[in-house]
Amino acid sequence: VEINVSSALISAPYVSMTVELCRMFGAQIDALPGSTRYNVNAVDYKSPGRLQIEPDASSASYFFAGGFLTGGPVTVHGFTKGKTLQGDLRFLEVLTEMGAKVEYGDDEVTVSRDDNGLIRSITADLNDIPDAAMTVAVLAAFAEGRSRISGIQSWRVKECDRLDAMTRELSKAGAEVRCGADWIEIDPNPLQKLSSSLPPPSSHVRISTYNDHRIAMSLSLLSLGPKGMAVEIEDPGCVSKTFPEYFKEFFRLT
């Protein structure tokens, strides 16, 4: 069987992960690096014997971000540098660009931020990690300048139109947010910047979730902002799609 992806391949790391997992079970799949053409040969699958399932990197992004926002440290177990198949761990590289301290252990990752460290703005094409890109957008609401995230056209066709939803909800937090066909641009609320000497106004933000688990989980991070923000999440139960115990775990950060 030959599979040829004729249009732009979004979330390519997920395809690469699927190919590698199939190969672990004996599949013969020919694919050139960077290619969108795959030849799948007819062979019998066989058991690899023992297979360790990694934690979900997309869900881990919220806790990595929590360590960055609060100063941490926050440690997530189950990830080994250079051995994961999940592309969403590129999120840790983005965190480093934004000023986070990321440390790798034998089977864990720890994220923190220096007491006087600022959250840097970022301009990045995050086409390959669109789920984790939502977490980046929330971090941008506390950065020191304008951030622009592009390559996220797939947000338009998820559980909701995530580009419009994130634009509306981040605006409630005082950020100036604009979006286009495949990008979002975020100017943070000046009073939420770490470099600001002025206290932010007391605020209570009610977040609509659009029955979208990732809207609820990513925007819950607004409550961990360096200067504090009261956040109410509508329909928190929508996280049950992928992470039913999310808020139980999240409250451990607060």
N, C-alpha and C positions, 0 to 999 in steps of 0.2 A: 504494500500500500504506500502510495506517495501522497504526502500532505504538503501543499504549497500555500503559504499565507501570502496572498497577493496585496493586502493592504498593510499599513503600518502595524507592527506587532507591539501591543501594549502589555505592560507587566511581563516582559520577556523573562525575568528570572523565574517566574512561576512555571513557564514552559520548560526551562532548563532543569528545574527541580523535578518536574514530572518525568522528563527523559531519563535523568539519572536514577530515579527510583525504579522506573521500568527496567533499566539495565541491571539493577541489583537483583531483579527477579529473572534475569536471563534474557531479557528482550534484546534484540539486535536492531538498533536504531542508528541510522547514519545521518549525521547533521554536522555541517561545517560550522565552526565558531562564527557567530554573527549572521548565520544564514537563517532564512525563514522557510527552507525546504527540508523536509524530513522523509527518509525512506524507512519504513517499518517492515522488517522481514518476518515471515511466518515461522515462528519457533514456539516451542512449548515453554510456558513459564515454569520456573523452579524456585523452591523456597531458598532464601538466603541463609536460613538457619536461625539467626538471631538478628533482629533489627531494632535499634533504639529510636523511638519517636522523639523528635526534638520538640521543645516548647514552641508555642506560636509566637513568631517574632513580631507580627503585626500587633498582637495584644500586649506584648512586652514593651512596645514603644511607649505606652502611656506611663509605665513605671520608670523607664529610662528618663523620660521627660520630667517626671515627678522629682527624680533625683537632681536634675538640672535646675528646675525652678526653685525648689526648696533649699538647695545647697547640698542636700543629701548627707551622707552617701546612701544610695539605694543599690542593693545587689540583687540581681536576677540570676538564678541558677539554671543550669542545663545547656548553656551555650559555650562552645569552645572555638576560639579564634581560628579561622582558616579551615574549619571542619563542617561548618553549617552549609546546608543546601539552600537556605532561605535568603532571597535577595533583600528582604526587608531589613536585614541587619546593616544594610548600607545607611540606615537611619543613624547609626552610631557615628558614621563619618560626618553626617550633616550636623549632629550635635557637637562634634569636635570643632567644626567650622564656626559654629555659633558661640563657642567659648566653653563648652563642657569639658570636664576631665573624665576620660574614659579609661578604665583599667581592666585588663583581661586576666582572669585567673585560669586554673586548669579546667574548670567546668562552670565558670560564672563570669558575669560582667558587672562592674560597679561604676556608677555614674555619680558625679558630684560637681560642685562649682565652688571656686574660691570665694571667701567671704566678700572680697571687693571685686569679684569678677563680674563683668557686664555680659548681657545677652546680646550678641552681635546679630545684625540683620543679615539676610542671605538672599542671593539671587541664584536660583537653581532650576534645572529641568529635572523633574522627579517622575517622569513618565514610567520608570521601571518600578517605582514604589508608591503607587497612588494612594494606598491605604495609610501608610505611614506619613505621607505628605500632609494628611489632615492634621496630624499631631504637630508637624512643623508649622503649619498655619497658625495654630494656637500659640506656639512659642513666639511667633513673629509679633503677636499682639503685645509682647513685653520687651521687644528688642529696642535697640538704640536708634534705629532708623528704618527706612522703608525696605520691606522685603517683597520679592516677587517670585512666585512659584509657577512654573510653566509645565507644559506637557501633560496636563491633568484633564484632558478632554473626557476621559472615561468617567470622571465625577458626574457628568451630565446624565449618565445612564445607569446609575447604581440604584440603591433602594429609594433614593429620592434624587432630585437635582442638587447634588452636593455643592456645586459651585454657587448657586443662588442661596442655598441654605447657609453655608458657611459665611457668605457675605452678609446676610441678614443678622445672623447670630453673633458674629464677631463685632459687628457694628454696635450691638447692645452693650458691649464691654467698653465702648468709647473709642474703638479704633476706627480709622477711616479706611474703608475697604472698597475696592473696585474689582470687577471680574470681567473676563471676556470669554471667548469660545473655549480656550484651553489654558487660562491663566487666572491667577488671583494676586492682587497687589494689596499690601497691608501697611498702613502707617499707624504705628501704635499710639495709644492714648499717652500724650506727653507726661501726664501725672503718674503713669504706671512705670515709667522708666526708672531703673535703679539709679541712674545719674541725677534724677530730679530731687531737689532738696525740699520740694513742696509735698505735703501729704495728699494722697488722692482723696477725692470726696467719698464719703461713705456711700456705698452703692449696693443694690440688690438686683441681680440679673436673673431673669427667668428665661431659661433656654428651652426653645421648642425642639423636639427631636425628630419629627417627621416619620416616626416609626422606623428610624434608622439607627442601628446599634452603634455605628462608628461616629455618628453625630453626637450621641449621648456620651460615649466614652472619651472622645477627644476634647469636647468642650467642658467636660467636668474638670479638666486641668486648669481652667480659668480660676478656680477656687484656690489653687496653689500659687497664684501669682506672688511675686516677691513682696508686694505691698498689700496683699489681701483683697479679696473680693467675695462677697456672699453670692453663691450661685444656687439656684433652684432648677433642677432638671425635671421637665415634664416627662411622664411615661418612662421612668427609669427601667421598667421591665423589658423594654425593647432590646436590652443587651442580651437577653436570653438566647438570641439567635446564635451567638458565638461564645459568650462569656457570662453565663448566668450568675456567677459569683463575683462579677467585676466590682460592684460597689462595696462588697464585704472586704475585698482585698484593697480597694482604693482607700478605704477609711483607715487602713493601717499606716498610710502616709501622712495622715492629718493629726 
